[in-house]
Amino acid sequence: MDEAVERARERLEQVAEGRVEPAAVDAALERTREALESLAQTTAELQAGLPADIQEGLREHFRPSARHLAEVRGLQNQVIGRLERLEGDLLAERHGRVDDLALLVDLIASGWKTVNDRLAKIEQALTPQAQVVELNRRESA
């Protein structure tokens, strides 16, 4: 019994140690944003190197696409924000469940300890009576 409780507590500690820190998530998002900015800068530099006629033709050809792309970027930012909130909610819920499980393990362990204590008291109370019965049986034999 004690070994099972100890294993459960160890497992809960391991899960608690595996929690993702919000700072790590923020750092990953910041690196992603920096990479996207770098890509945009590289694209702008490549575009600047094209001749003026080609640049104007590309602008005219892709003007509708640019509006669509801006809309997609806006939607993408909304999705990213929602995903960040969902991730935070999910992590909070998971951590809450782990904490609930830790509490449950503690409650079960203390309940069994109480049962063991009661059984020990009963055994102590019955021991003198068992000795009297045993003496009576030996004397009658």
N, C-alpha and C positions, 0 to 999 in steps of 0.2 A: 504494500500500500504506500509506504513512504517513498519507495523508489519511483512509483508511478507519478506521485505528486511532484517529486523532485524533477522528473523528466518533463512533466508538463510545465513547470515553472521555468526550466532551462529553455524550453521551446518558445515560451512567451518572451523571455529575455532576448532570444535570437531574433524573433520577429520585431520586437521593439527596436533593436539595434539597426535593423534593415530599413528603418523609416527614411524616406527621402527628405532631405532638408529643403525648405523653400528657397534658400540661397542657391542651392545647386540647380534647381529648376530655373531660377531667374538668370543664373550664369549661362545656362544652356540656351535660353531664349535670347539673351544678349549676344552670344556668339552667332546665333542664327541670323539675327538682325544685321550684325556687322558683315556677315558673309553676303547677305542680300544687297547691302549697300555697296560692297566691293564689286559685286557683279554689275550693278547699275552703273557704277563709275567706269568700269572696263567697257561696257557697252557704249557709254557716251564717248569715251575716247576713241573707240573704233569708228563710231559714226562721224566724229569730227575729222577723221582722216580721209573720208570719202570726198570726191569732187563735189562742188556746189550743185551741179545739175543733177547728179545722182541723188544727193541728199534731198533736193526739192522733190524729185520724182518719188522717192521713198516716203517722204512726208505726205505728199498728196495721196499716194496709194494706200498708206497705212493709217490715215487720219481716222477713219471709222473704227479701225482696229484699236487705235490708241484709246478712244473713248471706252470701248469694250474692255480693254485691258485695265483702265483706271477703275471701272466698275468691278472687275474681277478682283483687283487689289483691295478695294474697299470691302468687298464681301469676304475676301480671305482674312483681312484683319478682324472682321467680326467673328469669323469662325475660330480664329486663333484665340481671341478673347474668351469666347464661349468654351473652347476646349480647356483653356487654362482654369476657368472657373469649375468646369466639370472635374478636372484632375484634382483640384484642391478639395472639392466636395467629396470625391471618391476616397482620397487619402484620409480626410478627416473621418469619414464613415468607417474606413478600414481600421484606423487607429482606435476609434471608439469601440469597435467589435473586439479588438485585441485586448483593450482595457477591460471590457465586460467579461471576456473569457478569463482573464487573470483574476478578476474578482470572484468569478464562479469557482475557479480552482481553489482559491483560498477558502471560500465558504464550504465547499465539499470537504476539504482537508480538515477544517475546524469541526465540521459535523462528525466526521469519522473519529476525530480525536475525542470528542465528547462521548461517542458510543463506546470507544475503547476504555475511557475512564469509568463509565458506568459499569461495564462488564467486569473491570478489575475490582470495583467495589462489591459487586455481587459475588464474585469469586472469593473475595476476602471474607464476606459474611457467611458464605456456605462452607468454608474450610473447617471451622470448629465443629459444625454439625456433621460433616463427613468423617471427621476423626472420631466422634462419639459413635457413629453408626459402625465404623470399622472396628472399634474396640468391642462393642456389643456383639458383633458377628464373631470375633475371635474368641470371646469368652463363652459363647454358646456352642462353639465348635469343639 
